[in-house]
Amino acid sequence: MPATPASLSKNGPPKSTPRLFVDQPLSCDQMAEIDGNAAHYLANVMRLKEGAPVKLFDDRSGEYLAHVISAAKRKVSLAITEKLREREAVPDLWLVQALVKKDRLDWIAEKSCELGIARFVPVLTNRCVVDKAKDDRLRSQMIEASEQCERTALPEIAQLTKLDALLASWPPERILFFCDERGGDNFAASVKDNAGPAALIIGPEGGFTDQENAAIRAHPNARAVSLGPRILRADTAAVTAISAWMAQAPGSDWG
């Protein structure tokens, strides 16, 4: 096991230290082998040499400091030397997002991860312009976002489901805030009045049909809320609603 490089201060690794998700359990005094695109990034883009620091997180136990043992074009060996943080506690918020065009769905997945959701729930509605969501693509977007924003816990990604099935199987303990462009209650007040596990439901391009709107509003857990006087695009509505909920939810770090 190599000694910690002298260039590292007592305050921890530099802010410029690369940070990667590793899909395996990590622990101190362990070796980690990085290959594929991640190894290319470390060895050829970042040009890391022996002893250089790298942060790793595993979505299981937390975040660790490691140091490069060897770096080849397609394989980097790291020695884990220190645990930096435990896996974080994530606010119990789901985003129920109707499918939108691929690039916009990617953007929503990325930004919702950065803002701190616990679960991403893709839903199929009558006005969706696409009918498939690739879990591996969404996961890739969220991994990259988590690496950048320093999350230690990845959002879960639910299987794509139709709206009627989603409503029929909705967990009774979870409030469903319906961000309705047709109007609703004051969002901030509604969040304060409905503490606990929550979800936000955002419609597709073109919004929900009259029948879908009525079905959501009729659900006993639904609370129709307003995001303001303007008709927002689906991606704008998603990040606005998440930010508003995070700012008002009890125990939030946003206050």
The 8 nearest C-alpha neighbors of each residue, nearest first, counted from 0:
[[1, 2, 78, 28, 80, 68, 79, 29],
 [2, 0, 3, 50, 78, 68, 66, 4],
 [1, 3, 4, 0, 50, 5, 80, 66],
 [2, 4, 5, 1, 7, 50, 66, 80],
 [5, 3, 6, 7, 2, 50, 51, 52],
 [4, 6, 7, 3, 8, 2, 50, 9],
 [7, 5, 4, 8, 3, 12, 13, 51],
 [8, 6, 5, 12, 4, 11, 9, 13],
 [9, 7, 10, 11, 6, 12, 5, 13],
 [8, 10, 11, 7, 12, 6, 5, 13],
 [11, 9, 8, 12, 7, 13, 14, 83],
 [10, 12, 9, 8, 7, 13, 83, 14],
 [11, 13, 7, 16, 14, 8, 52, 10],
 [14, 12, 15, 16, 11, 7, 8, 52],
 [15, 13, 16, 12, 17, 11, 18, 54],
 [14, 16, 13, 17, 12, 18, 53, 52],
 [15, 17, 14, 13, 53, 52, 18, 12],
 [18, 16, 53, 54, 15, 19, 52, 41],
 [19, 17, 54, 146, 55, 53, 16, 20],
 [20, 18, 55, 146, 54, 21, 56, 17],
 [19, 21, 56, 57, 55, 22, 146, 142],
 [22, 20, 57, 23, 56, 19, 55, 24],
 [21, 23, 57, 20, 24, 58, 56, 25],
 [22, 24, 21, 57, 25, 59, 58, 20],
 [25, 23, 57, 59, 26, 22, 60, 21],
 [26, 24, 23, 57, 27, 60, 29, 56],
 [27, 25, 29, 28, 24, 79, 82, 63],
 [26, 28, 79, 29, 80, 81, 82, 25],
 [29, 27, 79, 80, 26, 78, 30, 0],
 [30, 28, 79, 27, 26, 78, 31, 25],
 [29, 31, 78, 77, 79, 32, 28, 76],
 [32, 30, 77, 76, 78, 33, 29, 79],
 [31, 33, 76, 75, 77, 34, 30, 74],
 [34, 32, 75, 38, 74, 76, 31, 37],
 [35, 33, 74, 38, 73, 37, 75, 32],
 [34, 36, 38, 37, 73, 39, 74, 33],
 [37, 35, 39, 38, 40, 34, 73, 41],
 [36, 38, 40, 39, 35, 34, 41, 33],
 [39, 37, 34, 41, 74, 73, 40, 33],
 [38, 40, 36, 42, 43, 37, 73, 41],
 [39, 41, 44, 37, 38, 43, 42, 45],
 [42, 40, 45, 38, 39, 47, 44, 43],
 [41, 43, 46, 39, 47, 70, 40, 72],
 [42, 44, 46, 39, 40, 45, 41, 72],
 [45, 43, 40, 46, 41, 42, 39, 47],
 [44, 46, 41, 47, 43, 42, 40, 17],
 [47, 45, 42, 43, 44, 41, 48, 40],
 [48, 46, 42, 45, 41, 51, 49, 70],
 [47, 49, 51, 50, 46, 67, 70, 69],
 [48, 50, 67, 68, 51, 69, 47, 70],
 [49, 51, 67, 66, 4, 48, 68, 52],
 [50, 52, 66, 67, 49, 48, 47, 53],
 [53, 51, 66, 65, 16, 50, 67, 12],
 [52, 54, 65, 17, 16, 66, 18, 64],
 [55, 53, 18, 64, 63, 65, 17, 19],
 [54, 56, 19, 63, 62, 18, 20, 64],
 [57, 55, 62, 20, 61, 21, 151, 58],
 [56, 58, 21, 59, 22, 20, 24, 23],
 [59, 57, 152, 151, 153, 56, 60, 61],
 [60, 58, 57, 61, 86, 24, 152, 56],
 [59, 61, 86, 85, 58, 57, 62, 25],
 [62, 60, 86, 85, 84, 56, 151, 59],
 [61, 63, 56, 84, 83, 55, 82, 151],
 [64, 62, 82, 83, 55, 54, 81, 56],
 [63, 65, 54, 81, 79, 80, 53, 82],
 [64, 66, 79, 53, 78, 80, 52, 77],
 [67, 65, 52, 50, 77, 51, 78, 53],
 [66, 68, 77, 49, 50, 51, 69, 76],
 [69, 67, 49, 77, 76, 50, 66, 78],
 [68, 70, 76, 67, 49, 75, 71, 77],
 [71, 69, 75, 42, 74, 76, 48, 72],
 [72, 70, 74, 73, 75, 42, 69, 38],
 [71, 73, 39, 42, 74, 43, 70, 38],
 [72, 74, 38, 34, 39, 71, 35, 75],
 [75, 73, 34, 71, 38, 33, 72, 70],
 [74, 76, 70, 33, 38, 69, 32, 71],
 [77, 75, 32, 69, 68, 31, 67, 33],
 [76, 78, 67, 31, 68, 66, 30, 65],
 [77, 79, 30, 65, 66, 29, 80, 31],
 [80, 78, 65, 27, 29, 28, 64, 30],
 [79, 81, 27, 65, 28, 64, 78, 82],
 [82, 80, 64, 63, 27, 79, 83, 65],
 [83, 81, 63, 84, 62, 64, 27, 80],
 [82, 84, 63, 62, 81, 64, 85, 61],
 [85, 83, 62, 61, 82, 86, 63, 87],
 [84, 86, 61, 60, 87, 62, 83, 82],
 [87, 85, 61, 60, 151, 152, 84, 59],
 [86, 88, 151, 85, 89, 152, 61, 150],
 [87, 89, 90, 86, 152, 91, 151, 85],
 [88, 90, 117, 87, 91, 115, 116, 152],
 [91, 89, 92, 117, 116, 88, 115, 251],
 [92, 90, 196, 117, 89, 197, 93, 116],
 [91, 93, 197, 116, 198, 117, 90, 196],
 [94, 92, 198, 118, 117, 119, 116, 95],
 [93, 95, 119, 199, 198, 120, 96, 200],
 [96, 94, 200, 120, 199, 121, 201, 93],
 [95, 97, 121, 201, 122, 94, 200, 120],
 [98, 96, 122, 203, 202, 123, 121, 201],
 [99, 97, 127, 203, 123, 122, 96, 121],
 [98, 100, 203, 104, 127, 128, 103, 101],
 [101, 99, 103, 102, 104, 129, 128, 98],
 [102, 100, 104, 103, 105, 99, 129, 132],
 [103, 101, 105, 104, 100, 106, 99, 107],
 [102, 104, 106, 105, 101, 100, 107, 99],
 [103, 105, 107, 101, 106, 102, 99, 100],
 [106, 104, 102, 108, 103, 107, 101, 109],
 [105, 107, 103, 109, 104, 108, 110, 102],
 [108, 106, 104, 110, 109, 105, 234, 111],
 [109, 107, 105, 111, 106, 110, 104, 112],
 [108, 110, 106, 112, 141, 140, 107, 144],
 [111, 109, 113, 107, 112, 108, 106, 114],
 [112, 110, 114, 108, 113, 109, 107, 116],
 [111, 113, 115, 110, 109, 114, 116, 141],
 [114, 112, 110, 111, 115, 148, 144, 109],
 [115, 113, 111, 112, 110, 116, 242, 241],
 [114, 116, 112, 113, 111, 117, 89, 90],
 [117, 115, 92, 118, 112, 93, 111, 114],
 [116, 118, 154, 92, 93, 91, 89, 155],
 [119, 117, 155, 93, 154, 116, 156, 94],
 [118, 120, 156, 94, 93, 155, 157, 95],
 [119, 121, 95, 157, 94, 96, 156, 122],
 [122, 120, 96, 159, 97, 95, 98, 119],
 [123, 121, 97, 160, 159, 161, 96, 162],
 [122, 124, 161, 97, 162, 160, 98, 127],
 [125, 123, 127, 126, 162, 161, 97, 122],
 [124, 126, 127, 123, 208, 207, 211, 128],
 [127, 125, 124, 128, 203, 205, 207, 204],
 [126, 128, 129, 124, 203, 98, 125, 99],
 [127, 129, 126, 99, 100, 130, 98, 204],
 [130, 128, 127, 131, 98, 99, 100, 101],
 [129, 131, 123, 127, 128, 132, 98, 124],
 [132, 130, 129, 133, 159, 98, 123, 121],
 [131, 133, 134, 159, 130, 98, 121, 137],
 [134, 132, 136, 135, 137, 131, 138, 159],
 [133, 135, 137, 136, 138, 132, 156, 158],
 [134, 136, 138, 137, 133, 139, 140, 132],
 [135, 137, 139, 133, 138, 134, 140, 105],
 [138, 136, 134, 140, 139, 135, 108, 141],
 [137, 139, 135, 141, 140, 136, 134, 142],
 [138, 140, 136, 142, 141, 137, 135, 143],
 [141, 139, 137, 143, 138, 109, 142, 144],
 [142, 140, 144, 138, 109, 139, 143, 112],
 [141, 143, 145, 139, 144, 140, 138, 146],
 [142, 144, 146, 140, 141, 145, 139, 147],
 [143, 145, 141, 147, 142, 146, 109, 113],
 [146, 144, 150, 142, 148, 147, 143, 149],
 [147, 145, 143, 144, 149, 18, 19, 148],
 [146, 148, 144, 145, 149, 143, 18, 150],
 [147, 149, 145, 150, 146, 113, 144, 143],
 [150, 148, 146, 145, 147, 151, 18, 144],
 [149, 151, 145, 152, 148, 146, 153, 87],
 [150, 152, 86, 61, 58, 87, 56, 149],
 [153, 151, 58, 150, 86, 87, 154, 89],
 [152, 154, 58, 155, 151, 145, 142, 141],
 [155, 153, 117, 118, 116, 156, 152, 112],
 [154, 156, 118, 119, 117, 153, 157, 120],
 [155, 157, 119, 118, 120, 154, 158, 134],
 [158, 156, 120, 119, 159, 155, 121, 118],
 [157, 159, 160, 156, 121, 120, 134, 122],
 [158, 160, 121, 122, 157, 132, 120, 123],
 [161, 159, 122, 123, 158, 165, 162, 164],
 [162, 160, 123, 164, 122, 163, 165, 124],
 [161, 163, 165, 164, 124, 123, 122, 166],
 [162, 164, 166, 165, 161, 167, 214, 211],
 [165, 163, 167, 161, 162, 166, 168, 160],
 [166, 164, 162, 163, 168, 167, 169, 161],
 [165, 167, 169, 163, 164, 168, 162, 218],
 [166, 168, 164, 165, 169, 163, 162, 218],
 [169, 167, 165, 166, 164, 170, 163, 171],
 [168, 170, 166, 167, 165, 171, 173, 220],
 [171, 169, 172, 173, 168, 174, 220, 166],
 [172, 170, 173, 169, 220, 174, 219, 168],
 [171, 173, 170, 174, 196, 195, 220, 197],
 [174, 172, 196, 197, 171, 170, 175, 220],
 [175, 173, 197, 220, 221, 198, 176, 196],
 [176, 174, 221, 198, 220, 199, 197, 177],
 [175, 177, 199, 222, 221, 223, 198, 178],
 [176, 178, 223, 200, 179, 222, 224, 175],
 [179, 177, 224, 225, 201, 176, 223, 200],
 [178, 180, 181, 182, 177, 225, 224, 223],
 [179, 181, 182, 230, 178, 225, 226, 231],
 [182, 180, 179, 183, 225, 230, 178, 224],
 [183, 181, 225, 180, 179, 224, 184, 223],
 [182, 184, 224, 225, 223, 179, 185, 181],
 [183, 185, 224, 225, 186, 223, 189, 182],
 [184, 186, 188, 187, 224, 225, 189, 183],
 [185, 187, 189, 224, 188, 225, 184, 190],
 [188, 186, 190, 189, 185, 247, 191, 243],
 [189, 187, 191, 190, 186, 185, 192, 184],
 [188, 190, 192, 186, 191, 187, 193, 185],
 [191, 189, 193, 187, 192, 188, 186, 194],
 [190, 192, 188, 189, 193, 194, 187, 248],
 [191, 193, 189, 190, 194, 188, 187, 248],
 [194, 192, 190, 191, 189, 195, 174, 197],
 [195, 193, 191, 192, 190, 248, 249, 196],
 [194, 196, 197, 193, 173, 91, 174, 172],
 [197, 195, 173, 91, 92, 174, 172, 194],
 [196, 198, 174, 92, 173, 175, 195, 93],
 [199, 197, 93, 175, 92, 94, 176, 174],
 [198, 200, 176, 94, 95, 175, 177, 93],
 [199, 201, 95, 177, 96, 178, 94, 176],
 [202, 200, 96, 178, 97, 95, 237, 199],
 [201, 203, 206, 97, 207, 233, 96, 200],
 [204, 202, 97, 206, 127, 99, 205, 98],
 [203, 205, 206, 233, 99, 127, 202, 126],
 [204, 206, 203, 126, 207, 202, 127, 208],
 [207, 205, 202, 203, 204, 208, 126, 180],
 [206, 208, 211, 212, 202, 209, 126, 205],
 [207, 209, 211, 210, 212, 206, 125, 126],
 [210, 208, 212, 211, 213, 207, 214, 206],
 [209, 211, 213, 208, 212, 214, 207, 215],
 [212, 210, 214, 208, 213, 209, 207, 215],
 [211, 213, 209, 215, 210, 214, 207, 208],
 [212, 214, 216, 210, 211, 215, 217, 209],
 [215, 213, 211, 217, 212, 216, 210, 218],
 [214, 216, 212, 218, 217, 213, 211, 221],
 [217, 215, 213, 214, 218, 221, 212, 223],
 [218, 216, 214, 215, 213, 219, 221, 220],
 [217, 219, 221, 215, 220, 216, 214, 166],
 [220, 218, 221, 217, 216, 222, 171, 174],
 [221, 219, 174, 218, 175, 222, 173, 171],
 [222, 220, 175, 218, 219, 176, 216, 174],
 [221, 223, 176, 177, 175, 224, 220, 216],
 [224, 222, 177, 183, 176, 178, 179, 184],
 [225, 223, 183, 184, 186, 178, 177, 185],
 [224, 226, 183, 182, 227, 184, 178, 186],
 [227, 225, 178, 224, 186, 240, 228, 180],
 [226, 228, 225, 229, 230, 182, 180, 185],
 [227, 229, 230, 226, 225, 180, 182, 231],
 [230, 228, 227, 231, 180, 226, 232, 225],
 [229, 231, 180, 232, 228, 227, 181, 236],
 [232, 230, 236, 235, 229, 233, 180, 234],
 [231, 233, 235, 234, 236, 230, 204, 203],
 [232, 234, 236, 235, 203, 237, 231, 202],
 [233, 235, 237, 236, 232, 107, 238, 103],
 [236, 234, 232, 237, 233, 238, 231, 239],
 [235, 237, 239, 233, 234, 231, 238, 240],
 [236, 238, 234, 240, 235, 239, 233, 241],
 [237, 239, 241, 240, 235, 236, 242, 111],
 [240, 238, 236, 242, 237, 241, 235, 243],
 [239, 241, 243, 237, 242, 238, 236, 244],
 [242, 240, 244, 238, 243, 239, 245, 237],
 [241, 243, 245, 239, 240, 244, 238, 246],
 [242, 244, 240, 246, 241, 245, 239, 247],
 [245, 243, 241, 247, 246, 242, 248, 240],
 [246, 244, 242, 248, 243, 247, 251, 241],
 [245, 247, 253, 243, 244, 248, 254, 242],
 [248, 246, 244, 245, 187, 243, 190, 249],
 [247, 249, 245, 251, 244, 246, 250, 190],
 [250, 248, 251, 247, 194, 191, 195, 245],
 [251, 249, 248, 252, 254, 90, 253, 247],
 [250, 252, 253, 249, 248, 245, 254, 246],
 [253, 251, 254, 250, 246, 245, 249, 248],
 [254, 252, 246, 251, 245, 247, 250, 248],
 [253, 252, 246, 251, 247, 250, 245, 248]]
